[in-house]
């Protein structure tokens, strides 16, 4: 979208060129695939939000285990000790505790006053108008610590929008935070209290994630007989996912992005994008792709080799190196003016501008607009799987819910996933 | 000759019964729609009454499906391209009816239609929603949205299963008994006892899949109406669904008459 402001991205770098391997062979395969698009229209999926043209022509009779789990109870659990909230299908979670122990002084320069504060956040993730759920969300409060003066808690938020199948997104949900955590542990050990080189750490983590996803893709045919993409096992490597990851520390927000999911900061009511979508027609991305020997072909929008509508992603081995897994990393200092952070898949951003999203979120945070109460006179059954600590009346949950509903009301044709993190000092 | 004309007469009578079953259902829906609309305007605060009404509508749907399931035992194929529906309706049929997920899609498409206005207004204040007399589908709560999403994913999976079964059944036509009987028969369309038996078998498979599809349609709607939505939301959904169904039928009829299809 036009409002993306690249200038805000403070720590970015185009990925180093990867060496093209056996390009001719790859191209041949692409030709074959392209034929299949023409012929394989029987799938009947026409949603314009599709990231990838329908590669799977055959009817899909079964879903993967992952998808079953996705389809299962979306219980946003909050386990204090494990500090992990893994969102499966849709959950709205608000963490309200842990703030009372500390008296906070609003005027203080941040952070250092509130080392143990859990962030408040809301998550909402729905299949929407798509028939497959390929969005995944991961939230891990206090997932890691950074050694320093004093030790600071780091909170993890990630949105992954899969394409081709959901399994790379599922892998990202399960592994990305672990890989980043490991990376940070190494950094802590090696560099001690020196400032973390976030860009390098995130790049390493994303590359590891990419390797894992590809390795897993290759093994998927053997292990996951029931994965729908397995029906055409060579297509397994045609599966990938976006990843937008935000690490919130008391004084900083670190965003690493790969693909066209997006992180936006609302600061004093103004929308500040913390990531810039990796679209194949973004001039620097187009250059990068062409320099690597790839092409961007317009076929229902710009697509790498006419296939993928984003220029970076985890997975998608057969589009490497044109499609890169290197994240762009943004580090911003938190200020007292910060309202909230919004991470979402393009199911939201396709139909809701950054400004509108921030405006809606702020309305919720300030209590000017409410999502419907859980109980409204008539008996609404409390659904099973409503986890402890889950409150649907929290402003952040209101915000994520309202944004999701707004996306649906505006006829978003894709899965919609929204995470809203409260960054206000005074709440 | 005599037996053939009797058979024709029976077939016509059968078609009449099918058409009658459908027309009764349409008439029922017209009556239900009136009642639903009345309830929304006068009893929107009476949850008990609305709940009753929603339950009654679900029961009507169940009655219709049961009636046609009985009829389908005699002639399932007729329900896959019913002559009593318009060609527009028929071209969008999924196993003899609408896709079960359509109910969920309808919730998405009509909910939040007032959201824009609320947001544009900067969020009308008020700690309760007394400002609006009805808690409409735009007011789907977080837990409801989650339940709808779960139901959606579950229903899609069931649909895919049935679709896949349907696909197999369609492909089986080109397989063992029928294809080989055709191959070895003297002339195309030669009658035989075995052909009749095999066709009857296919018809019964169709009847089974139709019944299961109907069950999924009913169960999805019932879960939404009785399990997830508030009574008022449920009644509103039923209004929109009924209206849509009746409208598509009327629009289809107009289209057919313009095209001279009677």
Boltz contact constraints between the chains, C-beta under 6 A:
constraints:
  - contact:
      token1: [A, 59]
      token2: [B, 164]
      max_distance: 6.0
  - contact:
      token1: [A, 59]
      token2: [B, 167]
      max_distance: 6.0
  - contact:
      token1: [A, 61]
      token2: [B, 164]
      max_distance: 6.0
  - contact:
      token1: [A, 63]
      token2: [B, 157]
      max_distance: 6.0
  - contact:
      token1: [A, 71]
      token2: [B, 153]
      max_distance: 6.0
  - contact:
      token1: [A, 71]
      token2: [B, 154]
      max_distance: 6.0
  - contact:
      token1: [A, 74]
      token2: [B, 146]
      max_distance: 6.0
  - contact:
      token1: [A, 89]
      token2: [B, 149]
      max_distance: 6.0
  - contact:
      token1: [A, 89]
      token2: [B, 150]
      max_distance: 6.0
  - contact:
      token1: [A, 90]
      token2: [B, 146]
      max_distance: 6.0
  - contact:
      token1: [A, 90]
      token2: [B, 149]
      max_distance: 6.0
  - contact:
      token1: [A, 92]
      token2: [B, 142]
      max_distance: 6.0
  - contact:
      token1: [A, 126]
      token2: [B, 149]
      max_distance: 6.0
  - contact:
      token1: [A, 127]
      token2: [B, 149]
      max_distance: 6.0
  - contact:
      token1: [A, 127]
      token2: [B, 152]
      max_distance: 6.0
  - contact:
      token1: [A, 127]
      token2: [B, 153]
      max_distance: 6.0
  - contact:
      token1: [A, 131]
      token2: [B, 156]
      max_distance: 6.0
  - contact:
      token1: [A, 133]
      token2: [B, 153]
      max_distance: 6.0
  - contact:
      token1: [A, 360]
      token2: [B, 119]
      max_distance: 6.0
  - contact:
      token1: [A, 363]
      token2: [B, 123]
      max_distance: 6.0
  - contact:
      token1: [A, 368]
      token2: [B, 123]
      max_distance: 6.0
  - contact:
      token1: [A, 369]
      token2: [B, 123]
      max_distance: 6.0
  - contact:
      token1: [A, 372]
      token2: [B, 139]
      max_distance: 6.0
  - contact:
      token1: [A, 372]
      token2: [B, 141]
      max_distance: 6.0
  - contact:
      token1: [A, 374]
      token2: [B, 141]
      max_distance: 6.0
  - contact:
      token1: [A, 374]
      token2: [B, 143]
      max_distance: 6.0
  - contact:
      token1: [A, 376]
      token2: [B, 135]
      max_distance: 6.0
  - contact:
      token1: [A, 378]
      token2: [B, 47]
      max_distance: 6.0
  - contact:
      token1: [A, 378]
      token2: [B, 230]
      max_distance: 6.0
  - contact:
      token1: [A, 378]
      token2: [B, 231]
      max_distance: 6.0
  - contact:
      token1: [A, 380]
      token2: [B, 230]
      max_distance: 6.0
  - contact:
      token1: [A, 383]
      token2: [B, 143]
      max_distance: 6.0
  - contact:
      token1: [A, 383]
      token2: [B, 147]
      max_distance: 6.0
  - contact:
      token1: [A, 392]
      token2: [B, 142]
      max_distance: 6.0
  - contact:
      token1: [A, 392]
      token2: [B, 143]
      max_distance: 6.0
  - contact:
      token1: [A, 397]
      token2: [B, 142]
      max_distance: 6.0
  - contact:
      token1: [A, 401]
      token2: [B, 142]
      max_distance: 6.0
  - contact:
      token1: [A, 405]
      token2: [B, 112]
      max_distance: 6.0
  - contact:
      token1: [A, 405]
      token2: [B, 115]
      max_distance: 6.0
  - contact:
      token1: [A, 406]
      token2: [B, 115]
      max_distance: 6.0
  - contact:
      token1: [A, 408]
      token2: [B, 108]
      max_distance: 6.0
  - contact:
      token1: [A, 408]
      token2: [B, 112]
      max_distance: 6.0
  - contact:
      token1: [A, 409]
      token2: [B, 112]
      max_distance: 6.0
  - contact:
      token1: [A, 409]
      token2: [B, 115]
      max_distance: 6.0
